[in-house]
């Protein structure tokens, strides 16, 4: 993306080719070195993609925990089946340093606002002192960030397996970021109609 934007200005900026030629290896190296959170995001998305079909088929939330195993590698606890509107991931297992929770939102229902995190989703992770990942019926993935006290859209619909019956509600699309307060406002504005 950077190379496309800068190439538009090459004719207007003398010497830019020289600067880019010198700086490009450093930029490429910086872009290829992922932060640990980026690696966890990739791990989480892959894991959620695997449990989404079961969650949608059973119309139930599935949940668990992410962490570091004894070798310092990312690991996930087995997905536990919850109910339609909640799931308890259980206790922290031995040998896993927990860093985040995960859960799905089950199958699509036109009567439920499952495309955004709930207030309880955020509060639960904040009370546990961890981040949290959420997969929605459309295949969106959200990330609850403890330190920032916010939930951000990590990736758009279809990022993970989506319910084939999902239908978007153009009148009630989710934003890209929520706090507890803005989620309360969303819940208050939900008429249940699209």
FIGULUM-81961 format. One record per residue (C-alpha): residue number from 1; residue in one letter; chain; x, y, z. Coordinates in steps of 0.25 Angstrom, whole numbers, always signed. Example, Ala and Ser with C-alpha at 12.3 -4.5 7.8 and 13.67 -1.06 7.14 Angstrom:
# residues 2
@num:1&residu:A&chaine:A&u:+49&v:-18&w:+31
@num:2&residu:S&chaine:A&u:+55&v:-4&w:+29
This chain:
# residues 194
@num:1&residu:X&chaine:A&u:+0&v:+0&w:+0
@num:2&residu:X&chaine:A&u:+11&v:+10&w:+3
@num:3&residu:X&chaine:A&u:+18&v:+7&w:-10
@num:4&residu:X&chaine:A&u:+6&v:+11&w:-18
@num:5&residu:X&chaine:A&u:+3&v:+24&w:-10
@num:6&residu:X&chaine:A&u:+18&v:+28&w:-11
@num:7&residu:X&chaine:A&u:+19&v:+25&w:-26
@num:8&residu:X&chaine:A&u:+8&v:+35&w:-29
@num:9&residu:X&chaine:A&u:+17&v:+46&w:-24
@num:10&residu:X&chaine:A&u:+31&v:+42&w:-30
@num:11&residu:X&chaine:A&u:+30&v:+51&w:-42
@num:12&residu:X&chaine:A&u:+27&v:+63&w:-33
@num:13&residu:X&chaine:A&u:+38&v:+60&w:-22
@num:14&residu:X&chaine:A&u:+52&v:+60&w:-27
@num:15&residu:X&chaine:A&u:+61&v:+50&w:-21
@num:16&residu:X&chaine:A&u:+49&v:+42&w:-16
@num:17&residu:X&chaine:A&u:+54&v:+29&w:-23
@num:18&residu:X&chaine:A&u:+67&v:+30&w:-16
@num:19&residu:X&chaine:A&u:+60&v:+31&w:-2
@num:20&residu:X&chaine:A&u:+51&v:+20&w:-5
@num:21&residu:X&chaine:A&u:+62&v:+11&w:-10
@num:22&residu:X&chaine:A&u:+70&v:+13&w:+3
@num:23&residu:X&chaine:A&u:+58&v:+13&w:+12
@num:24&residu:X&chaine:A&u:+50&v:+2&w:+5
@num:25&residu:X&chaine:A&u:+58&v:-10&w:+12
@num:26&residu:X&chaine:A&u:+56&v:-4&w:+25
@num:27&residu:X&chaine:A&u:+41&v:-2&w:+23
@num:28&residu:X&chaine:A&u:+39&v:-16&w:+18
@num:29&residu:X&chaine:A&u:+47&v:-22&w:+30
@num:30&residu:X&chaine:A&u:+38&v:-14&w:+39
@num:31&residu:X&chaine:A&u:+25&v:-19&w:+32
@num:32&residu:X&chaine:A&u:+29&v:-33&w:+32
@num:33&residu:X&chaine:A&u:+32&v:-33&w:+47
@num:34&residu:X&chaine:A&u:+19&v:-36&w:+53
@num:35&residu:X&chaine:A&u:+15&v:-32&w:+67
@num:36&residu:X&chaine:A&u:+11&v:-43&w:+77
@num:37&residu:X&chaine:A&u:-3&v:-38&w:+77
@num:38&residu:X&chaine:A&u:-4&v:-39&w:+61
@num:39&residu:X&chaine:A&u:+1&v:-54&w:+63
@num:40&residu:X&chaine:A&u:-10&v:-56&w:+73
@num:41&residu:X&chaine:A&u:-20&v:-50&w:+64
@num:42&residu:X&chaine:A&u:-17&v:-59&w:+53
@num:43&residu:X&chaine:A&u:-17&v:-71&w:+63
@num:44&residu:X&chaine:A&u:-31&v:-67&w:+68
@num:45&residu:X&chaine:A&u:-37&v:-65&w:+55
@num:46&residu:X&chaine:A&u:-32&v:-78&w:+50
@num:47&residu:X&chaine:A&u:-38&v:-85&w:+63
@num:48&residu:X&chaine:A&u:-51&v:-78&w:+62
@num:49&residu:X&chaine:A&u:-53&v:-82&w:+48
@num:50&residu:X&chaine:A&u:-52&v:-96&w:+52
@num:51&residu:X&chaine:A&u:-62&v:-95&w:+62
@num:52&residu:X&chaine:A&u:-72&v:-86&w:+55
@num:53&residu:X&chaine:A&u:-79&v:-97&w:+47
@num:54&residu:X&chaine:A&u:-82&v:-105&w:+60
@num:55&residu:X&chaine:A&u:-87&v:-92&w:+67
@num:56&residu:X&chaine:A&u:-96&v:-89&w:+55
@num:57&residu:X&chaine:A&u:-101&v:-103&w:+54
@num:58&residu:X&chaine:A&u:-105&v:-104&w:+68
@num:59&residu:X&chaine:A&u:-109&v:-90&w:+69
@num:60&residu:X&chaine:A&u:-101&v:-88&w:+82
@num:61&residu:X&chaine:A&u:-89&v:-80&w:+87
@num:62&residu:X&chaine:A&u:-76&v:-88&w:+88
@num:63&residu:X&chaine:A&u:-65&v:-82&w:+97
@num:64&residu:X&chaine:A&u:-51&v:-84&w:+102
@num:65&residu:X&chaine:A&u:-38&v:-78&w:+106
@num:66&residu:X&chaine:A&u:-25&v:-74&w:+98
@num:67&residu:X&chaine:A&u:-12&v:-74&w:+104
@num:68&residu:X&chaine:A&u:+3&v:-78&w:+104
@num:69&residu:X&chaine:A&u:+6&v:-93&w:+107
@num:70&residu:X&chaine:A&u:+18&v:-98&w:+114
@num:71&residu:X&chaine:A&u:+26&v:-96&w:+102
@num:72&residu:X&chaine:A&u:+22&v:-82&w:+100
@num:73&residu:X&chaine:A&u:+13&v:-85&w:+88
@num:74&residu:X&chaine:A&u:-1&v:-80&w:+86
@num:75&residu:X&chaine:A&u:-11&v:-91&w:+90
@num:76&residu:X&chaine:A&u:-26&v:-91&w:+92
@num:77&residu:X&chaine:A&u:-35&v:-99&w:+102
@num:78&residu:X&chaine:A&u:-45&v:-108&w:+95
@num:79&residu:X&chaine:A&u:-58&v:-101&w:+91
@num:80&residu:X&chaine:A&u:-69&v:-102&w:+102
@num:81&residu:X&chaine:A&u:-83&v:-102&w:+97
@num:82&residu:X&chaine:A&u:-91&v:-91&w:+104
@num:83&residu:X&chaine:A&u:-106&v:-87&w:+102
@num:84&residu:X&chaine:A&u:-112&v:-78&w:+92
@num:85&residu:X&chaine:A&u:-108&v:-65&w:+100
@num:86&residu:X&chaine:A&u:-96&v:-69&w:+108
@num:87&residu:X&chaine:A&u:-84&v:-78&w:+110
@num:88&residu:X&chaine:A&u:-75&v:-80&w:+122
@num:89&residu:X&chaine:A&u:-61&v:-84&w:+117
@num:90&residu:X&chaine:A&u:-57&v:-91&w:+130
@num:91&residu:X&chaine:A&u:-45&v:-89&w:+139
@num:92&residu:X&chaine:A&u:-31&v:-87&w:+135
@num:93&residu:X&chaine:A&u:-25&v:-100&w:+132
@num:94&residu:X&chaine:A&u:-11&v:-104&w:+137
@num:95&residu:X&chaine:A&u:+0&v:-101&w:+128
@num:96&residu:X&chaine:A&u:-7&v:-90&w:+121
@num:97&residu:X&chaine:A&u:-4&v:-75&w:+123
@num:98&residu:X&chaine:A&u:-17&v:-69&w:+119
@num:99&residu:X&chaine:A&u:-17&v:-56&w:+111
@num:100&residu:X&chaine:A&u:-31&v:-56&w:+104
@num:101&residu:X&chaine:A&u:-44&v:-62&w:+104
@num:102&residu:X&chaine:A&u:-52&v:-66&w:+91
@num:103&residu:X&chaine:A&u:-66&v:-69&w:+88
@num:104&residu:X&chaine:A&u:-76&v:-70&w:+76
@num:105&residu:X&chaine:A&u:-90&v:-64&w:+75
@num:106&residu:X&chaine:A&u:-97&v:-76&w:+69
@num:107&residu:X&chaine:A&u:-106&v:-76&w:+57
@num:108&residu:X&chaine:A&u:-113&v:-64&w:+51
@num:109&residu:X&chaine:A&u:-126&v:-59&w:+56
@num:110&residu:X&chaine:A&u:-133&v:-47&w:+51
@num:111&residu:X&chaine:A&u:-138&v:-44&w:+65
@num:112&residu:X&chaine:A&u:-125&v:-43&w:+72
@num:113&residu:X&chaine:A&u:-113&v:-33&w:+71
@num:114&residu:X&chaine:A&u:-102&v:-43&w:+69
@num:115&residu:X&chaine:A&u:-93&v:-35&w:+60
@num:116&residu:X&chaine:A&u:-87&v:-26&w:+71
@num:117&residu:X&chaine:A&u:-82&v:-30&w:+84
@num:118&residu:X&chaine:A&u:-91&v:-29&w:+96
@num:119&residu:X&chaine:A&u:-89&v:-21&w:+108
@num:120&residu:X&chaine:A&u:-87&v:-34&w:+116
@num:121&residu:X&chaine:A&u:-77&v:-38&w:+106
@num:122&residu:X&chaine:A&u:-68&v:-26&w:+109
@num:123&residu:X&chaine:A&u:-71&v:-26&w:+124
@num:124&residu:X&chaine:A&u:-68&v:-41&w:+125
@num:125&residu:X&chaine:A&u:-54&v:-39&w:+119
@num:126&residu:X&chaine:A&u:-51&v:-27&w:+127
@num:127&residu:X&chaine:A&u:-55&v:-33&w:+140
@num:128&residu:X&chaine:A&u:-46&v:-45&w:+136
@num:129&residu:X&chaine:A&u:-34&v:-36&w:+133
@num:130&residu:X&chaine:A&u:-32&v:-41&w:+119
@num:131&residu:X&chaine:A&u:-35&v:-38&w:+104
@num:132&residu:X&chaine:A&u:-46&v:-45&w:+97
@num:133&residu:X&chaine:A&u:-49&v:-50&w:+83
@num:134&residu:X&chaine:A&u:-63&v:-51&w:+77
@num:135&residu:X&chaine:A&u:-69&v:-58&w:+64
@num:136&residu:X&chaine:A&u:-82&v:-53&w:+59
@num:137&residu:X&chaine:A&u:-92&v:-61&w:+50
@num:138&residu:X&chaine:A&u:-87&v:-52&w:+38
@num:139&residu:X&chaine:A&u:-73&v:-57&w:+40
@num:140&residu:X&chaine:A&u:-68&v:-44&w:+47
@num:141&residu:X&chaine:A&u:-58&v:-44&w:+58
@num:142&residu:X&chaine:A&u:-57&v:-34&w:+69
@num:143&residu:X&chaine:A&u:-46&v:-32&w:+79
@num:144&residu:X&chaine:A&u:-49&v:-27&w:+93
@num:145&residu:X&chaine:A&u:-37&v:-19&w:+97
@num:146&residu:X&chaine:A&u:-35&v:-19&w:+112
@num:147&residu:X&chaine:A&u:-25&v:-8&w:+113
@num:148&residu:X&chaine:A&u:-32&v:+2&w:+104
@num:149&residu:X&chaine:A&u:-46&v:-2&w:+110
@num:150&residu:X&chaine:A&u:-52&v:-4&w:+96
@num:151&residu:X&chaine:A&u:-56&v:-14&w:+86
@num:152&residu:X&chaine:A&u:-51&v:-13&w:+71
@num:153&residu:X&chaine:A&u:-55&v:-20&w:+59
@num:154&residu:X&chaine:A&u:-43&v:-28&w:+55
@num:155&residu:X&chaine:A&u:-49&v:-33&w:+42
@num:156&residu:X&chaine:A&u:-61&v:-32&w:+33
@num:157&residu:X&chaine:A&u:-72&v:-42&w:+30
@num:158&residu:X&chaine:A&u:-67&v:-54&w:+24
@num:159&residu:X&chaine:A&u:-54&v:-54&w:+31
@num:160&residu:X&chaine:A&u:-58&v:-67&w:+38
@num:161&residu:X&chaine:A&u:-69&v:-77&w:+34
@num:162&residu:X&chaine:A&u:-82&v:-70&w:+33
@num:163&residu:X&chaine:A&u:-96&v:-75&w:+34
@num:164&residu:X&chaine:A&u:-102&v:-77&w:+20
@num:165&residu:X&chaine:A&u:-115&v:-72&w:+25
@num:166&residu:X&chaine:A&u:-109&v:-58&w:+30
@num:167&residu:X&chaine:A&u:-116&v:-46&w:+25
@num:168&residu:X&chaine:A&u:-110&v:-32&w:+27
@num:169&residu:X&chaine:A&u:-119&v:-21&w:+33
@num:170&residu:X&chaine:A&u:-115&v:-9&w:+26
@num:171&residu:X&chaine:A&u:-123&v:+0&w:+36
@num:172&residu:X&chaine:A&u:-115&v:-6&w:+48
@num:173&residu:X&chaine:A&u:-101&v:-8&w:+43
@num:174&residu:X&chaine:A&u:-90&v:-9&w:+54
@num:175&residu:X&chaine:A&u:-79&v:+2&w:+56
@num:176&residu:X&chaine:A&u:-65&v:-2&w:+55
@num:177&residu:X&chaine:A&u:-62&v:+1&w:+70
@num:178&residu:X&chaine:A&u:-70&v:+1&w:+83
@num:179&residu:X&chaine:A&u:-68&v:+4&w:+98
@num:180&residu:X&chaine:A&u:-78&v:+0&w:+109
@num:181&residu:X&chaine:A&u:-85&v:+13&w:+108
@num:182&residu:X&chaine:A&u:-87&v:+12&w:+93
@num:183&residu:X&chaine:A&u:-91&v:-2&w:+93
@num:184&residu:X&chaine:A&u:-102&v:+2&w:+104
@num:185&residu:X&chaine:A&u:-106&v:+13&w:+94
@num:186&residu:X&chaine:A&u:-107&v:+2&w:+83
@num:187&residu:X&chaine:A&u:-115&v:-7&w:+92
@num:188&residu:X&chaine:A&u:-125&v:+4&w:+95
@num:189&residu:X&chaine:A&u:-127&v:+8&w:+80
@num:190&residu:X&chaine:A&u:-130&v:-7&w:+76
@num:191&residu:X&chaine:A&u:-144&v:-7&w:+72
@num:192&residu:X&chaine:A&u:-143&v:-22&w:+68
@num:193&residu:X&chaine:A&u:-147&v:-18&w:+54
@num:194&residu:X&chaine:A&u:-138&v:-16&w:+41
